[in-house]
Amino acid sequence: MISPHGSENLNPLIVESSEEKESLIKASESMEKVVVSSAAAGNLVMLGAGYFNPLTGFMNKDDVLGVANNMKTSNGLFWPTPVMNLVKDEANFQPGQKIALLDPNCDNALIAIQTVEKVEILSDDELDNVIQQTFGTKDKEHPGVQTLYGQGNILISGDVKVLNYSYFDKDFPSTFRTAVQIRKSIKENNWSNVVAFQTRNPMHRAHEELCRMAAEQVSADGILIHMLLGKLKPGDIPADVRDQAIRTMVEHYFPANFVMITGYGFDMLYAGPREALLHAVFRQNCGCNHLIVGRDHAGVGDYYGAFDAQDIFDELPDGSLKIQIFKADHTAYSKKLNKVVMMRDVDDHTKDDFVLLSGTKVREMLSKGESLPKEFARPEVAKVLMDHYMANE
C-alpha cells in the first residue's frame, strides 16, 4: 500500500488509551480553556484521525508563512495550507503550558489538549498575505476568506492530543471514518490500487460515470467515495441527505465490493488549487493511489480557472506527493452518443448536444417537485433529493 505523507507509518493524534484519556480529562479541569473556531476544531479532527499526517499539532508563525508562501514548513515538509489555531482574545500562555481546547460545535465540550509552543501575532499584512496565497484572493465575499478573517490573528502553536472526533462519529456513525480505518478496510478488501473521489455534493450521473472512467483508466480495484461532512456554504446539500443519495446510487449502479463510501470531518475551505493539494495529501494518508481532480475542484464562484486545481500539481517539485492525479474534464450526458462523456473528448459537440443543468436550476426543479432528466440524475437519487427539498419548502 502507498505510504503516508511524510512518514513511513500513519501517526494519528487521537488518544486511544482510556486511562490516558480519563487522566487528561481530569487534568483539564485546572487548565486554561480556549474555545477554538469551527475551522480549528475541524483541524483537530483531521489531526486525530491521521488525515494530516505527519503534523503533530498547530503550526507556528514560521511554518504558517512558509506554507503560505512556499508550501513548505520550516523543516522542509510539503504542505499546501496552513493548519492554525487562531483566536481573537488575548492569550497569555507560556511555552510548555497545557491548555484545554473546547469545541464550538459541541456546546464547548473538551476536544483536545494542546501543549503551547508559542503565542504569536499575525500582523494585518501577514494575515492578508496568508489569505492571498492560500485562496488567491482577499475578497471577503469568498466564503473561505470570510471565515479566515473572522478567526482572529493570535496564533497558538504546539502539539495536540485529540480526545474525540467532535460530532462527526456520532452524527454519521455509518460514514465517518478515520484514515486509519480506511487503510484497514482497503487492506481487508485486498485492494492494491484505489482511486478516490472527493465530493461535497450529491453524485449525479456525470459523477458516477467519472468514477467508472477513472477506475477503468488507472486499472483500480476499488473506489473510495470520500465526502466532506463538515460545514459548507449556504445552499449546499446537507451531509445526511448527500450521504443517503450517494449510498442509493452505489447500491443500484455499482458492483458489490467495489466502492467504499466514507466521510471525513472538516469544514470546506473553498481554496481551489491549494485545497486540491490538501485533498491529495489526506487521500494518500488514507492509502489511495489516485485522486480524481475535476474542473474547478474545491472552487467557488469565479475565483479560479477551470483547470487551476489540476495545473498546480504540475508545478510541484518532484517528490512532494506520492499519490497520482487523474485529471478529469467536465462530464455530461451526450444526446448524440446516448451516454456520459468527458466534454473534452467530443470536439464535434455543441453545448446543445449535452444535458446540462446548473445547480440553481436543479434546486429550482426539485423545490417545485419537478423530476430531473434521467440523463442527468438516476431516478432513485433524484427522489432522495426531491424528498429533501419538498420537506423543506
Residue, then its C-alpha position, 0 to 999 in steps of 0.5 A: m500500500i502507498s505510504p503516508h505523507g511524510s512518514e513511513n507509518l500513519n501517526p494519528l493524534i487521537v488518544e486511544s488509551s482510556e486511562e490516558k484519556e480519563s487522566l487528561i480529562k481530569a487534568s483539564e479541569s485546572m487548565e486554561k480553556v480556549v474555545v477554538s473556531s469551527a475551522a480549528a476544531g475541524n483541524l483537530v479532527m483531521l489531526g486525530a484521525g491521521y488525515f494530516n499526517p505527519l503534523t503533530g499539532f498547530m503550526n507556528k508563525d514560521d511554518v504558517l508563512g512558509v506554507a503560505n508562501n512556499m508550501k513548505t514548513s520550516n523543516g522542509l515538509f510539503w504542505p499546501t495550507p496552513v493548519m492554525n489555531l487562531v483566536k481573537d482574545e488575548a492569550n497569555f500562555q507560556p511555552g510548555q503550558k497545557i491548555a484545554l481546547l473546547d469545541p464550538n460545535c459541541d456546546n464547548a465540550l473538551i476536544a483536545i489538549q494542546t501543549v503551547e509552543k508559542v503565542e504569536i501575532l499575525s500582523d494585518d499584512e501577514l494575515d492578508n498575505v496568508i489569505q492571498q496565497t492560500f485562496g488567491t484572493k482577499d475578497k471577503e465575499h469568498p466564503g473561505v476568506q470570510t471565515l479566515y478573517g473572522q478567526g482572529n490573528i493570535l496564533i497558538s502553536g504546539d502539539v495536540k492530543v485529540l480526545n474525540y472526533s467532535y460530532f462527526d462519529k456520532d452524527f454519521p456513525s455509518t460514514f465517518r471514518t478515520a484514515v486509519q480505518i480506511r487503510k484497514s478496510i482497503k487492506e481487508n478488501n485486498w485492494s492494491n490500487v484505489v482511486a478516490f473521489q472527493t465530493r461535497n455534493p450529491m453524485h449525479r450521473a456525470h459523477e458516477e460515470l467519472c468514477r467508472m472512467a477513472a477506475e477503468q483508466v488507472s486499472a483500480d480495484g476499488i473506489l473510495i467515495h470520500m465526502l466532506l461532512g463538515k460545514l459548507k456554504p449556504g445552499d449546499i446539500p446537507a451531509d445526511v441527505r448527500d450521504q443517503a443519495i450517494r449510498t442509493m446510487v452505489e447500491h443500484y449502479f455499482p458492483a458489490n465490493f467495489v466502492m467504499i463510501t466514507g466521510y471525513g470531518f472538516d469544514m470546506l475551505y473553498a481554496g481551489p488549487r491549494e485545497a486540491l493539494l490538501h485533498a491529495v495529501f489526506r487521500q494518500n494518508c488514507g492509502c489511495n493511489h489516485l485522486i480524481v481532480g475535476r474542473d474547478h475542484a474545491g472552487v467557488g464562484d469565479y475565483y479560479g480557472a477551470f483547470d487551476a486545481q489540476d495545473i498546480f500539481d504540475e508545478l510541484p517539485d518532484g517528490s512532494l506527493k506520492i499519490q497520482i492525479f487523474k485529471a478529469d474534464h467536465t462530464a455530461y450526458s451526450k444526446k448524440l452518443n446516448k451516454v456520459v462523456m468527458m466534454r473534452d473528448v467530443d470536439d464535434h459537440t455543441k453545448d446543445d448536444f449535452v444535458l446540462l443543468s446548473g445547480t440553481k436550476v436543479r434546486e429550482m426543479l426539485s423545490k417545485g417537485e419537478s423530476l430531473p432528466k434521467e440523463f442527468a440524475r438516476p431516478e432513485v437519487a433524484k427522489v432522495l433529493m426531491d424528498h429533501y427539498m419538498a420537506n423543506e419548502 
